[in-house]
Amino acid sequence: MPASSPSAPPPVPEVSTLSFEDALAELERIVRGLEGGQQRLDDAIAAYERGTMLRRHCEAKLSEAEARVQAIVAGADGTPALSQAE
């Protein structure tokens, strides 16, 4: 029986394809890893760079959500309605 080669790590998804929740969870994992201080310097730098991209992605998703929420106003009958663009 041939020796099995070590499996490659799963591919890292593109940040722009992640949901807010998935990006935030990954960012939290990165922060815990960096706080642990057990990574090689090159790995820590790469994790920091990815974390920065994830933070920006999360901020953009939150801004989009905030804009959508602000666009909702109560209609004359009290039901939510989209505000009219000026």
Secondary structure as the mmCIF struct_conf table of DSSP 4:
data_model
#
loop_
_struct_conf.conf_type_id
_struct_conf.id
_struct_conf.beg_label_comp_id
_struct_conf.beg_label_asym_id
_struct_conf.beg_label_seq_id
_struct_conf.end_label_comp_id
_struct_conf.end_label_asym_id
_struct_conf.end_label_seq_id
HELX_LH_PP_P HELX_LH_PP_P1 PRO A 2 GLU A 14
HELX_RH_3T_P HELX_RH_3T_P1 VAL A 15 THR A 17
BEND BEND1 LEU A 18 LEU A 18
HELX_RH_AL_P HELX_RH_AL_P1 PHE A 20 GLY A 36
TURN_TY1_P TURN_TY1_P1 GLY A 37 GLY A 37
BEND BEND2 GLN A 39 GLN A 39
HELX_RH_AL_P HELX_RH_AL_P2 LEU A 41 GLN A 70
TURN_TY1_P TURN_TY1_P2 ALA A 71 ALA A 71
STRN STRN1 ILE A 72 ALA A 74
TURN_TY1_P TURN_TY1_P3 ALA A 76 ASP A 77
BEND BEND3 GLY A 78 THR A 79
STRN STRN2 PRO A 80 LEU A 82
HELX_LH_PP_P HELX_LH_PP_P2 SER A 83 ALA A 85
#
